[in-house]
Amino acid sequence: MTDNVHLAGRMSAAGLSRAELAKRLNTQIEWLTGRPGTLQVRHIRNWLGGNTRWPQERQRRALEAEFGVSAEELGFIRPARSSAHPDSAPEDPVDRRHFTAGAVSFAAATLLSVPDATARPRVGMSDVDALEQRFSELVAADNTTGGTITLETRALAFAHHALERINVGTASTRVKNRLYASAAAFTGTALWSAIDAREPERAERHFDRALRYARLAQDPVAELRLWSHQVLLSGQRLGGRSEALAAAEAGRSSAACRRDPLYRSLATARLAGAQAQVGEYTSALRSLDHARTSLRKADPAAQRPSWIGFYDEAELNGLTALVMEDTGRHAEAEAFLHMTLTRLRPDLLRNKAYYSATLALIQLRQGEIERACTTALTVLPEDAGDSLAGRTRTLLHTFHRELAAVAPNTRSAVEWTNRYT
């Protein structure tokens, strides 16, 4: 008999058996704590049957990361005695011996516990620093693999942790603002992952939450990042180009752009892309000039959040290439892409794949069949089981379709088709 119909419904919608859910949650626990989880089918059975109504904390966090909703929305019932301090409830004793206080993990370092019913732990800058370190790690992972559901759920879990620090502990206004900024940063990474995976509905939900956190943090830099993402998100929707332009203009007018020419350069480059997509080609080219001017004025040694680390001259060349392609200047677009790929930092593997796929498509549209196929082949993973980020995957699908239409029987096309399929 199933007592927890909410969890059962989520499992059914995701096509997960009890064994599969236990395996995935154990992986989530390892991501969150540094130690593998030990959940078994019987734990899931107890949750579904109502025998365990409030799982232990690390299990709840894994569940929330897996399904993207709160434990309560999954049908679990918080014990009445823990309403004031959510994490003071006793944990399910199962496998407690495997989760010792000496675990070298993020959870041991940053998850706060409430020692008694009257005391609340002090939250300080060390907690903020730990979260920001985790954020930098997620940014590095995104630079390598692009948007994945794994990265998205991890980012949401860390955003939840940042908010818990506010709810569970006491902190100064400065620390609270930094924690809200961390929640905005992590949720913004989940937003970007959903955009990169071409999941616009999920991305919209992340945007709304991230923007709320950024405004609570009073952080114009965080807001700028979100408007930059919204430009791409709106552009993915049918009929969303006008909204993308509005988002780009909102980002360009932010306080962060007035303070730092690097942010101004990025926002102006995004504006150029949005202008080109709505046919404002002269304005787009003018914006690109302004973006280059601002980039030259930026201090490369200034302290900035890790997410902006991708943006440099190579990235601006890539964004310029996209504008040139939209304005019909294919040869110039190809030239800028070559400059991008020559100067792109070696750790930006996701961007390298994306711009390489874009280059292959532009070469194909100029009739350079052999060169286009050669370029496209460099994007494919070496192992057939590996995958590509959604935007890059979409570009290669477009490339494959257009190649089949114009030159399906050439030697290069046959080689591409054999590898691609």
Stockholm file with secondary structure:
# STOCKHOLM 1.0

chainA/1-421         MTDNVHLAGRMSAAGLSRAELAKRLNTQIEWLTGRPGTLQVRHIRNWLGGNTRWPQERQRRALEAEFGVSAEELGFIRPARSSAHPDSAPEDPVDRRHFTAGAVSFAAATLLSVPDATARPRVGMSDVDALEQRFSELVAADNTTGGTITLETRALAFAHHALERINVGTASTRVKNRLYASAAAFTGTALWSAIDAREPERAERHFDRALRYARLAQDPVAELRLWSHQVLLSGQRLGGRSEALAAAEAGRSSAACRRDPLYRSLATARLAGAQAQVGEYTSALRSLDHARTSLRKADPAAQRPSWIGFYDEAELNGLTALVMEDTGRHAEAEAFLHMTLTRLRPDLLRNKAYYSATLALIQLRQGEIERACTTALTVLPEDAGDSLAGRTRTLLHTFHRELAAVAPNTRSAVEWTNRYT
#=GR chainA/1-421 SS CCSCHHHHHHHHHHTCCHHHHHHHHHHHHHHHHSSCCCCCHHHHHHHHHTSCSSCCHHHHHHHHHHHSSCTGGGTCCCCGGGSSSGGGSCCCCTTGGGSCTTCCSHHHHHCCCCCSSSCCCBCCHHHHHHHHHHHHHHHHHHHHHCSCHHHHHHHHHHHHHHHHHHHHSBCCHHHHHHHHHHHHHHHHHHHHHHHHTTCHHHHHHHHHHHHHHHHHHTCHHHHHHHHHHHHHHHHHSTTCHHHHHHHHHHHHTSHHHHHCHHHHHHHHHHHHHHHHHTTCHHHHHHHHHHHHHHHHHSCTTSCCCGGGGGCSHHHHHHHHHHHHHHTTCHHHHHHHHHHHHHHSCTTCHHHHHHHHHHHHHHHHHTTCHHHHHHHHHTTSCSSTTCCCCHHHHHHHHHHHHHHHHHCTTSHHHHHHHHHHC
#=GC SS_cons         CCSCHHHHHHHHHHTCCHHHHHHHHHHHHHHHHSSCCCCCHHHHHHHHHTSCSSCCHHHHHHHHHHHSSCTGGGTCCCCGGGSSSGGGSCCCCTTGGGSCTTCCSHHHHHCCCCCSSSCCCBCCHHHHHHHHHHHHHHHHHHHHHCSCHHHHHHHHHHHHHHHHHHHHSBCCHHHHHHHHHHHHHHHHHHHHHHHHTTCHHHHHHHHHHHHHHHHHHTCHHHHHHHHHHHHHHHHHSTTCHHHHHHHHHHHHTSHHHHHCHHHHHHHHHHHHHHHHHTTCHHHHHHHHHHHHHHHHHSCTTSCCCGGGGGCSHHHHHHHHHHHHHHTTCHHHHHHHHHHHHHHSCTTCHHHHHHHHHHHHHHHHHTTCHHHHHHHHHTTSCSSTTCCCCHHHHHHHHHHHHHHHHHCTTSHHHHHHHHHHC
//
